[in-house]
Amino acid sequence: MSAQTIAPARRQRGINLEKWGWLFMRGSGVLLVVLIFGHLFVNLMVGEGIQAVDFGFVAGKYATPFWQWWDVLMLWLALIHGSNGMRTIVNDYVTNEKVRKPLVWALGLAAALLIILGTLVVFTFDPCAGVFEDGAMWETCQALGK
């Protein structure tokens, strides 16, 4: 019998991105549950219920910064959470490095593009753009001076 010396495991230096990704998934998942159920409750249960959800309802919500930021935060977290989950699946199941890297880049670019476009939609939403004189919103937009 001989005694073997086992070298201690070397600790990796720097930031452990996988650990932070794992922690982000847990935190964003909990926050997304709160944001989504709050969104559903306000849109479907408060007031007249689902019958009240129309263009005017959305325009009224997006007229206040609170709901703009609520929906933008929900959008950002959902897209980052989903793309990080897809990145994990790609890393687990795509073994070819030449295929995996472009897939991960494509996921990141798609998420970034959707985040930018969604944010622009929420913050530049103008309910009076393209309203004609015979439209339902004409009087409201005239009262707003738009």
C-alpha positions as CSV (number, residue, x, y, z in Angstrom):
1,M,0.0,0.0,0.0
2,S,1.4,3.4,-0.9
3,A,0.3,6.8,0.2
4,Q,-0.8,9.1,-2.5
5,T,-0.6,12.8,-2.2
6,I,-3.6,14.6,-3.6
7,A,-3.0,18.2,-4.7
8,P,-5.7,20.6,-3.4
9,A,-8.1,21.8,-6.1
10,R,-7.0,25.1,-7.5
11,R,-9.5,27.9,-7.1
12,Q,-10.4,29.8,-10.2
13,R,-9.7,33.5,-10.0
14,G,-11.9,36.3,-11.3
15,I,-15.6,36.6,-11.6
16,N,-17.6,33.3,-11.7
17,L,-20.2,34.2,-14.4
18,E,-22.1,30.9,-14.2
19,K,-22.7,31.5,-10.5
20,W,-24.0,35.0,-11.1
21,G,-26.1,33.7,-13.9
22,W,-27.6,31.1,-11.6
23,L,-28.3,33.7,-8.9
24,F,-29.8,36.1,-11.5
25,M,-32.2,33.3,-12.6
26,R,-33.5,32.8,-9.1
27,G,-33.9,36.4,-8.3
28,S,-35.4,37.4,-11.6
29,G,-37.8,34.5,-11.5
30,V,-39.2,35.6,-8.1
31,L,-39.4,39.2,-9.3
32,L,-41.0,38.2,-12.6
33,V,-43.7,36.2,-10.7
34,V,-44.6,39.4,-8.8
35,L,-44.5,41.6,-11.9
36,I,-46.5,39.3,-14.0
37,F,-49.2,38.6,-11.5
38,G,-49.4,42.3,-10.7
39,H,-49.8,43.0,-14.4
40,L,-52.5,40.4,-14.8
41,F,-54.4,41.5,-11.7
42,V,-54.5,45.1,-12.8
43,N,-55.4,44.4,-16.4
44,L,-57.9,41.6,-15.8
45,M,-59.4,42.0,-12.4
46,V,-59.4,45.7,-11.4
47,G,-62.1,48.0,-12.8
48,E,-64.3,46.5,-15.5
49,G,-62.2,43.4,-16.0
50,I,-61.0,42.0,-19.3
51,Q,-63.8,43.9,-21.2
52,A,-62.0,47.2,-20.5
53,V,-58.7,46.1,-22.0
54,D,-58.5,48.0,-25.3
55,F,-56.3,50.6,-27.0
56,G,-57.6,53.4,-24.7
57,F,-56.8,51.3,-21.6
58,V,-53.2,50.7,-22.8
59,A,-52.9,54.4,-23.7
60,G,-54.1,55.4,-20.3
61,K,-51.6,53.0,-18.6
62,Y,-48.7,54.2,-20.7
63,A,-49.5,57.8,-19.9
64,T,-48.0,57.3,-16.4
65,P,-44.3,56.6,-15.8
66,F,-45.1,54.0,-13.1
67,W,-46.7,51.6,-15.6
68,Q,-44.1,52.4,-18.2
69,W,-41.4,51.3,-15.9
70,W,-43.4,48.3,-14.6
71,D,-43.8,47.0,-18.1
72,V,-40.2,47.8,-19.2
73,L,-38.8,46.0,-16.1
74,M,-41.0,43.0,-16.8
75,L,-39.9,43.0,-20.5
76,W,-36.2,43.3,-19.6
77,L,-36.3,40.6,-16.9
78,A,-38.3,38.3,-19.0
79,L,-36.0,38.6,-22.1
80,I,-32.8,38.4,-20.1
81,H,-34.2,35.5,-18.0
82,G,-35.3,33.6,-21.1
83,S,-32.2,34.2,-23.1
84,N,-30.0,33.1,-20.1
85,G,-32.0,29.9,-19.8
86,M,-31.6,29.3,-23.6
87,R,-27.9,30.0,-23.3
88,T,-27.7,27.4,-20.5
89,I,-29.5,24.8,-22.7
90,V,-27.2,25.6,-25.6
91,N,-24.2,25.2,-23.4
92,D,-25.4,21.9,-22.1
93,Y,-26.5,20.2,-25.3
94,V,-24.4,21.7,-28.1
95,T,-21.0,20.1,-27.9
96,N,-19.4,21.6,-31.0
97,E,-17.7,24.8,-30.1
98,K,-18.0,26.2,-33.7
99,V,-21.8,25.8,-33.4
100,R,-22.2,26.8,-29.8
101,K,-20.6,30.2,-30.0
102,P,-22.7,31.5,-32.9
103,L,-25.8,30.2,-31.2
104,V,-25.0,32.0,-27.9
105,W,-24.2,35.2,-29.8
106,A,-27.4,34.9,-31.8
107,L,-29.4,34.6,-28.5
108,G,-27.7,37.6,-27.1
109,L,-28.2,39.7,-30.2
110,A,-31.9,38.7,-30.4
111,A,-32.5,39.5,-26.7
112,A,-30.7,42.9,-27.1
113,L,-32.7,43.8,-30.2
114,L,-36.0,42.9,-28.6
115,I,-35.1,44.8,-25.4
116,I,-34.2,47.9,-27.4
117,L,-37.3,47.7,-29.6
118,G,-39.6,47.0,-26.7
119,T,-38.2,49.8,-24.6
120,L,-38.7,52.2,-27.5
121,V,-42.3,51.2,-28.0
122,V,-43.1,51.7,-24.3
123,F,-41.4,55.1,-23.9
124,T,-42.3,56.6,-27.3
125,F,-45.9,55.3,-27.4
126,D,-48.2,58.1,-28.6
127,P,-51.9,57.2,-28.7
128,C,-52.6,60.2,-30.9
129,A,-50.2,59.3,-33.7
130,G,-52.2,58.5,-36.8
131,V,-55.6,59.4,-35.3
132,F,-58.1,60.6,-37.9
133,E,-61.1,63.0,-37.5
134,D,-63.5,60.1,-37.6
135,G,-61.6,58.0,-35.1
136,A,-62.7,57.2,-31.6
137,M,-59.6,59.0,-30.0
138,W,-60.0,62.2,-32.1
139,E,-61.7,64.2,-29.3
140,T,-59.4,63.0,-26.6
141,C,-56.3,63.9,-28.7
142,Q,-57.7,67.3,-29.5
143,A,-58.3,67.9,-25.8
144,L,-54.7,67.0,-25.1
145,G,-53.6,69.4,-27.8
146,K,-51.9,66.8,-30.0
